[in-house]
Amino acid sequence: MEQDVSEDTLTVRGNLQVLLSGLPIFAGLDAATIASIAAICEWLSLPGGATLFEAGEPSDSMYVLLSGCLGSFAPPQAADRRRTLGRVSAGECVGEMGLVSGRPRMASVVALRDSELLRLSREAFDRVLRRHPEAMLRIAQLTVARLESSAGPKPRGRAPGPRSFTLVPQALDVDVAGFALELVDALRRLGRVELVWSARGADHTSQWFHEIESRNDYVVYVAEPAPTTWTRLCLRQADTLLLLARAGSQAAPWASLAAARDAQLATQRVELVLLHDGSLQRGAAARWLAVQPEVAHHHVCTAADVPRVARLLTGTAVGLVLSGGGARGCAHLGVIRALREQGVPIDMVGGTSIGAIMGAAAAYGWPDEQMLQVFRRTFVDSNPLGDYTLPLVSLVAGRRVSSRLRREFGDVAIEDLPLPFYCVSANLTLGHAAVHRSGELWRWLRASVAIPGVLPPVMHHGEVFVDGATINNLPVDVMREAGRGLVIGVDVGADRTFTTDIDDTDAPPFWKLISSFRARDRKRPNIFQVLWRAGMVNSAAATLARRHQTDLLLQPPLEDVDLLNWHAFDRALVAGHRHTREKLAGLPAELARRLGLRIAAGVQADHIGAGTAAAESPESEWLMA
């Protein structure tokens, strides 16, 4: 496995003692101990894709990774692919636990990139420990720290994200050079970045690539469509593979992926980038995802889309999650407008029930005025729940809701939306929440708002779906699991809005019931309210927990807005807009910076918190537009 020794490698080997003293495992050891270790270490070059050792083999040595990257894998179970345990980065050691315990290897380790390592055999290991017991203490400390890290709770915060990206064009007609320049420009706003192509990097060793990645926050490699030597090298260097394709072209596999080993792809994130010619082409995502299934995908229509892709790739994006809450969900429109006004990017959207509908409009890219007009027409101008029917399955037929969703959103598929989007429904057949990231948008929005007993369930492929609020009314957990960055949650759930001033156990006679509904000073809940609120009760406790999973929680004051009072549209909208501006104006400086706010952290925005009436507030101009 030894490669040709280059000038770069000889320089590093000549400074081996300096290099060892800078590694965490040997930090703090005296010069004599470092010199002893350097004298008995073996230098090993391992090409990308090669196996260092297999699970079950005797633990006969430990290794220190100087450059490159290794992957650790659990033994495969039956016919399943082996499970990834983690990655080993430069400066870390591997195999030392087996030397300490004397047990066989617990995992297999494979080179994910061309790697340079130092090997310390068991005999050399024992010799060092006999002469320098302080080295054993350092190894024991690192071993205990690793065990505690793997067994303990995961820390909250930003996890280390991918730093190297390889662009893999599907064909020669893909403008990979243009996209590469735009991506590098976008990444430059997030840190130091370097672009590497074949003419620049083809003749260098793994040490050169290691130095490039060490002095930059991000590195972008440009591969070739064919499985050339350079392409194979680029595939090995990537934390994330970006598969580029022209959206309008005929879908076909990436020939260059044949150069990647399964062990590499198992630890790399693979994502699809569809380059559109000016406008988004419907159906493109489904065609290309059939060729490369189960990967995230991005739509790029203009240069303005590339910064969003960069944020999503680097874990610095902003995800917006909107809860259910009936008519109170109109506040989501005010929230979205306020975020846009203050420059907060909305990179991903998810929602439940009415939040799914409002979120879909944002993911579709509708401007504020269009959302205002469409949803006023849909919910205020006439009752969407007015098509009453014989209550065998539900109180209303649901045709009115279905037709309006189809009219406003058309036949677009979820995967064709410009922004990544998901909505949540409850699968009654399987008894769990269903997360919809593909398929007909209108259909799954209809499922997400199918309040049990009020609207008929959606039946699809033998399964029954109802309102997602019955299980997960604030699906922040789904957004958090994506690991793309900050999460803003907007909770307009019922809380204390469902109250009454009547003490009763039975329904009164019909004529008294009618008169009680007409009385303005009596609050008797109707069947719509009872069914709606009952459907949300089971998810109330989970919602409280999910509020804590947000980086920014928005809860507009909506106590005076009933779940079914669509005529409170303007009131809810203004409350959402005003509350969001207030919260953004008072954010800590670091969170404000990460959100990209235009207003200074801690500075109160104009017209905020003054208690002005809606007609005198900045929202009034928008409502009158």
N, C-alpha and C positions, 0 to 999 in steps of 0.2 A: 504493500500500500504506500510505500515511500515514493514521493514524487521527485522530479528534478529539483535540485536545490538552487534557488534563485538568489540574486544579490540581496533582495529584500529579506529573505529568510535568513541568509548568512549574517546580516546585520543584527537581526533579532537574537539569533543564537549566540552571537558574540556578547550580548548584553544580558545573558540569561539570569545572572544573579540579581541585576537591577529589576528585571521583569518579575522574577519570583517574589522579591520583597514587596512588590506593589500589589500582589494578589491577596484577596481577603483571607484565604486559608493560611497564608504564611505571614500575615501582617503581625508585627510586633516581635518576630523572632530575631535573634541577634545575627550579625553578619557571618559568624562562624557556622551557625546552623544552616543558614541559607546556602553558604558555599558547599556544605556537605551534601545537601539535597541536590544542588545543581550538578554535582559531580557524578551522582549515581542515577540521575533521571535519563530516560530514553526519549528521544524526539520522534514523534509520529505524525505523518501527514495522512489524512483520511479523506478520500474524495467523497463528494456529496452522494448520498444514497448507499454508501457502504456501511456495513454493520460493525460496530465496535465490539459488542458482545451480546449474547442471547440469554434470555431468562433460563435459569436452571444450570448454567455453566458454573464451574468453581470460581470463587472470588479470589483470583490470583494476582490482582493488581488494582491500583487506583489511577485515575487520570485527572489532569488539570487542563482545561480547555483554554488555549491561548488566543485563538481566533476562530471564527466560524460559528456554528450552531449545531447542537445535538438534540435529538428527540428521544424521549423515554416512553416506552410502550409496555402495557400489561400483556401477558400471554393471551392469545386469542381463545375465546370460548366457542367451542364447536366450530360452525362455519362462519361465525361473525368475524368482522375485521378486528384487529387488535386495537385496544382502547388506548388513546393518548393519555399519558400521565403528566407530561409537562415538557418543558424545553430547558436545555442547559445552555447558558450564554457564556461568552468569553469571560474568564476570570473565575468561573465556578469549577468545582470538582465533581467527579462522579465515580462511584465504585468504592468510595472509602468506607461506607457503612458495612459492606460485605467483608472488608478486611478486619474491621473492628469486631464484627459478630462471628466471623468464620463461617457464615451460612452461604449457600449458593446465591447466584444473582437472582434478585426478585423481579427484575424487568429487563427488557431488551433495549439497547441504546443504538441509535442509528444516526449517522451524520446527515443533517438536513442541508448543510452547505459544505463546501470544501473547508476542512478544518485542520488546524495545527494543535497538537496535544503534547503534553509531557506524560510519560508513563512511569509510574513508580511501582516496581514489582513487590510481591509480598516479602521477599528476602530483603530487598532494599528498604522497604517500609519498616520491617522489624529492626534492621540495623540502625536506622535513623532514630527510632523511638528508644532504643537501648542507650544510644549516646546522647540524645537530646529529648528527654521526656517532656519538655515544654511544648514540643511539636505535637505530641499526643493530646495534650490539654487543649490546644487550639483546634485540632480535628474533632475532638469530643464536643467542644463548645458549638462548632458549626453543625455537627450531627444532631445534637439536641435541639438547636434552633430550627433546623429543617423539620424535625419531627413535630415540634410545637406548632410550626407554621402550617403544616399539612393537617393537623388534628384540630386546631383552634378555629374560632369564628373568623370569617373573612372580614378584613377591615373595610369600613365604609369610605368611599372616596373614589378617586380616579385610578383605575387599574392601568398598569403600563400597557400602552397600545402598540399596534404595529408601527414599525419605523422604516421598513423597506418595502417598496412596491414595485412589482414587475408588470409592465404593460405588455399584453400578449395580443397582437392583432390577429383577427381571424383570417384575413386575406390581404393581398397587396393593396387593394383599393381602400383600406381603412386608413384614415388620416391619423395615424398614431403619433406622428411628429407634432402635429398641431395640438392634439389633446395633451401630449406630454408637456409642452411649453405652458399651456394654460393651467395644468395641474400643478406644475412647479411654481408658477406665479401665485396660485392660491395657497399652496403649502408654505410659501415664503412669509405669508402673514401670520403663520402659526409657529415658525421656528426656522432654523437654518436648514437648507435643503440643497441637494446636489443632483444633477441629472447625469446619468452614465449611459452611454450608447456603445456600440461595438467598436467604433473607430478609436474610442478612448480607453476602453477597459479590457479589450480582448486578450492582450498579451501580459496581463498582470496575474499575480498569485493571490491566494486567499489572504495573505497578510496585507496586501494593498487594499483589498476590498474592506478588510477589517478596519483599517485606518480611515478610509472614506466614511464608513458608517460611524466610527467613533467620534469624528469631529463634526458630525451633522446630526440634527434631530431627525431628518428624513432623507432617504435616498430613493430616487426613482430610476429604475432600470428599464430600458426599452429593448424588448426582445424582437425576434423576427418571426414571420408567419410559419416558416419551415423549422423542423427540429434540428437546427444547426448546433455546432459546438457552443457558439455564443448563446443561443437560446437555452440550451441545457444549463449553462452557467447562470444565466439570469433567473431561471426557475429555481435553482438551488439557493440563490441569494435572497429570495423574497419571503417576507412575512405574509404578504397578501398578493395574490395574483389577480390582476384586473384583466378580464377577458373582453377585449374591445371588438365590437361588430357594428356594421352599418345596419340600422334598424330595418331599412327597406330591402335588404338583400335576402336571398334565399338562405334559410338557416342551415348550417352545416357544422360538423365538429371542428375543433381546433386541432389541426395536425400536429402542432408543436407540443401539445400536452402529452403526446406519446413519449416525449423525452423525459417526462417527470416520473419518478418512482412513486409507488403507492405510499411509501413511508413518508415522503416529503408532503404529498397532498393531504395526508392525514392530519398534519399539524398546521397547514397553511389555510388561511381564509381565502376562498375563491369567490369572486364577485363578478357580475356581468355588467358591462357598461354599453348601453345602446346609444349610438350616435345617430340622431335624427337630422334630416335635412330641413331645418327651419321650424317645422311644426310636428307635433307628436303624432306618430303613426299608430293607430289602434290595431291591436292584435299582434304587434311585434313582440311584445314581452312573452306571450304564450308560445309563439313559434320558437323563439330562441331558448326559452326555458325548457322546452321539450327536448332540446339537444343537450342542454347543460342543466339538469334539474336540481332542485333543492339548493339553490344559491341565491343570495341577495342580488338585486339588480337595481340599476340606476338609469334614468332617462336623461340624456343631454341633448337639449334642443338648441340652446344658445350658450355663449360664454358665461352668462349669469348663472348657469346651472353647475358649473365646475366647482366654485367655492363650496356649494352644498355637498357635493361629492367628497371634497377634501375634508370637510368637517365630519362627515359620516365615517370616513375611513380612519380618521385619527382619534375618534372618540371625543370630539369637541363639539358635537352637534347639539341641537336643542329639540327635544321631543315634547309634544303637547298632547295631554290626555284629558278628554272631556267626559264628564259623568252624565248619567241620566238624571231626569228630574222633571219630565213633562214640560209645562209652559215655562218653568223656571230656566229651562235650557236656552231660552232666548238670550240669557245673559252671556252665553258663549260668544255671540256675535260681537258684543261690546268688548270682551276679553281679546278676541282675535284682532279687532281694530286697534286697540291700545298697544298690543305687542308690536304690530306692524308700524304704528306711528313712532314708537321708541326704538325702532331698529333691531328688535329681537328677532333673529331668524327662526322660522318654523321649518324644521328640516324633516320631521316625521310627525305623524298624527295618528292617534288612536282614540276610540271612544265606544261608549255603550249607549243604546237607546237614542234619545234626542241628541246626545253628545256625539253619537256616531254620524248622524245626519249633518250636524253643523261641522264636524270634523272632516267629513267627506268633501264638503264645499271648499274648505281651506286646502285640502290636499289636491283638489281639482284646479286650484289656482284662481278661484273666483275673486274678483275685487270686492271691496266692502259694499259698494253700491248694489252690485248684483245680488249679493247675499241678502241685503236688506229687502230688496224688491221681491225676490223669489220667496223668501220665508214669510214675509208679510202677506203675500198673495196666498201662500200655501196654508198658513195656520190661522191668520186673522180674518181675512176677507170672507172665509166660509169655514165651517167646522169640519176638520178632517175626520172626525169620528161621528159624523151625522148620518151615515148609512146604516141605520138600525135594522136588525134582523131578528128572526125567531131565535131566542137565546138557547140553542141546543149546544153550540160549541163556544160562542162568544156573543156579546151584546151587539156588536156591529159587524157588518159583513167584511170590512177591510178593503173592499174594492176601491174606495175613495183614496185611502192611503197608498195602495199599490199603484194606482194610476198616476198619482201626483209624483211619486218617486220616479216612475218611469218617464214621466213627462219632463221633469227637471234634470235628471241625470242621464237619460237616454240609455243606450245599450253598452256604455263603457264598462270595461272590466276593472276590477280593483287593481290588478297588476299594471294597467295602463295609465293610472293616475300619475301626474308629474312627481308628486311626493310619495314616499313610502307611507302606506295607510293600512290599518287593520280596524275591524269592528268586532264586537263580542256579542254572541247570543248564548242562550242556554240550550244545550242539546238534551231534551227530555228522554230520548231513547237511551243514551249512554250515561246520563246523569252527571254531566260535567259541563264546564264552560267551553264554548267553541270559539276559536279565534280565526277569523276569516281574513286571509291576505290575498286571495285570488277568487276568481269567479265573477258573476254578474253583480255589479255594485248595488243596483236597486233591490235585488232579491235579498241580499244579506243585510242591507239596511232595514228592509221590511221585517226580517227575522229579528233584528236587534231591537225593534220597537213593538214586537208582538206581545203586548201586556196580557198575561194569562186571564182569560175570562172577558177581556174587553175586545181584543183583536184576535182573529183566528191564528193559530200557529202556522208556521211555514213548514211544509212537508217536502222533503227533497231526498231522493235516493233511499227511500225507506226509513228516514229518520225525521224526528219532529223537533222543531226549533221554536223557542219563544224568547221574550225580552231578556237580554243579557243582564239587566239590573237584578234579576232574581238570584243571580250567583255572584256577579262581579260588576258592581255599579261604577267603580273607579279603577279601570284596568291598568293602573300604574305598573303593576308587577310585570306585565307583558312588555312594556316599554323598557323597564329597568333591565330585564333579562337580555335585551338586545345589546346592551353595553355600548351604546353609541354616544353617550354624553349626558348632559343635564336633562332632567325631567321636570316639566311644569305640569302640575295637576290642577284641574278646575273642578271643584265639587259643588254642585248646585242641588244636592240631594235634599230630601224632605226635612230631616231633623225634626224640629218642633212645629212644623206647619200643620200637622194633622191633629187638630184639637177640636173639642166641642164643649158647649156650655149646657148640654142636655144630659140629665140622669134618666136612663131608660134601659129596659131589657128586651122589649118587644116592639115590633113595628106598629104604629098607631093605625087606626082605620084610614082608608084611602083619602077621604075628604080632609082629615086632619093632617095627613102627610103632605098633601098639596099645599095647604095653608101654611104649614111650618116651613116649607121651602120658599114661600113667598115672603115670609117674615124676615126682615133684614137684621133683626136683633137676635135671631136664633141660628145656631150653627149645627145643623144635622147633616152628617156626611152622606153623600149619595153613593150608589153602587159603584160608579166609576171610580170615585175616590177610594172606596174601601178596597176594591180589587187592585188598583194601582199601588196603593201603599202596602197592601199585604204582600204583593209580589216583590217589594223591595226590602222587607223586614229581614229575610234570611241573609242578605248581603251586608246588613248594617254594620255588624261587628268587623267583618273583613274590610269594609271601607275605612273604618277608624284606623286599622293597622296600615292600610295602604297610603293613607295620608302622610304617614311618617316616611314613606319611601320616595317622596318627592324632594327635589331640591328647592322648589318654590311652590307653595300651596296657595291657591287663590280660592276664597270662599265669599263671593259677593253677598251682601246683606239682602236676602230675598224672603224674609219671614212673612212679608205681607203679600207674597205672590203665590196663589193657589196652584197646585199641580195642573189643573185643567183650565185655568184662566188665561186663555190665549190673548185676550184683549189687554192683558198687562204686558204685552210685547215690548212697548217702548220703555215702560218702567224697568223691566228686567234688563233690557239692553243697556240702558243708561247706568244701572247699578253695576253691571259687569265692567263697563268701560271705566267708570270712575274708580271702582275698587282696584282695578288693575293698575291704573296710573298711580294711585296712592301707594300701593305695594312696591312698585318699581322705583318710585322716588325715594323710598326708605331702605333700600337694600344695602347690605354690606358692600364695601368697595370691591372685594375680590369676586363676589358673585355677580355684581353689576358688570365687572370687566369681562367675565366669562360669558355673560349673556350679550355682550356687545351693546350695552345701553347707550343711547344718545344723550340722555339726561345724566347729570352728575349724581353719584351715589350720595344719599343723605340730603339732597336738596329737594325741597317740596316743589312739585310742578305747579305752573300757573293754574288758577281756578280749582285747585284740588283741595278738598276738605273744608271748603268755605260754607257748605250747607246751602248753596244756591239752588233754586228750583231748576228743574230740567229745562224750562224755557229760557233761563238765563245762562245756562252752562254751555261749554264748548260742544257738548253732544247735540244740542238742539239744531245746529246747522246741519249736522249729518242726518238727523231724523227727518229734516225737511227737504233733503236732497232728492 
